[in-house]
Amino acid sequence: MRSLDLILVAVVLIGCDKAGSAQVAEGHAHPPKAAEFKKGQGLLLTPEAIEFIGLRKAEAQAKADRVMVPAQALLRTSEGAFVFVENGERWLRTAVKFGAEFDGSVQVADGLLEGDVIAVAGVRDLWLAELQAVKGGVGCADGH
């Protein structure tokens, strides 16, 4: 079931719909992309995409000289551990070193500062949208 959810999110984020493709074929302007990525700046989402993926944010909190984040904010991949940090209107995937986990929180030893605003819901969907942009995926409404 989670695979189906991820496929649906990817389709919506890349703007792939029949109406959009028909408009392009008739010479009309391309529909706006739901997500745009710029290296070093991060991912910019439309308000509709933010609502669709259920993006929620919170400030990283310090406890006993350590920054603490909710466990669901941590993205673990084959490349390491990351959180998405708010960068203006964009979301920048940021590498972190984490420590102990307890009571639904993770201790971040390096990579975040107290007060950094991070994504705490919709994290995996942010990553999928970034992967699509970085790895060369092209939505059907983007000219193929």
PyMOL commands that set and color helices and strands:
alter all, ss='L'
color gray80, all
select helices_A, chain A and resi 2-13+18-25+47-53+71-73+123-134+140-142
alter helices_A, ss='H'
color red, helices_A
select strands_A, chain A and resi 35-38+42-45+56-59+61-63+66-70+75-77+80-87+90-95+97-102+105-110+117-121
alter strands_A, ss='S'
color yellow, strands_A
deselect
rebuild
show_as cartoon
